[in-house]
Amino acid sequence: MRLPQDGQVAGGSSVSAGLKHMANLFLSMLSTCDD
């Protein structure tokens, strides 16, 4: 089973995509605070 690209599938994958988006925001916030 191949994994679809982000934003091309609805349902369960949208949840993991949302989590990945939140993780990216969190990491960018951390890197900003490090400055």
Secondary structure as the mmCIF struct_conf table of DSSP 4:
data_model
#
loop_
_struct_conf.conf_type_id
_struct_conf.id
_struct_conf.beg_label_comp_id
_struct_conf.beg_label_asym_id
_struct_conf.beg_label_seq_id
_struct_conf.end_label_comp_id
_struct_conf.end_label_asym_id
_struct_conf.end_label_seq_id
HELX_LH_PP_P HELX_LH_PP_P1 ARG A 2 GLN A 5
TURN_TY1_P TURN_TY1_P1 ASP A 6 GLY A 7
BEND BEND1 GLN A 8 GLN A 8
TURN_TY1_P TURN_TY1_P2 GLY A 11 GLY A 11
HELX_RH_AL_P HELX_RH_AL_P1 GLY A 12 ASP A 34
#
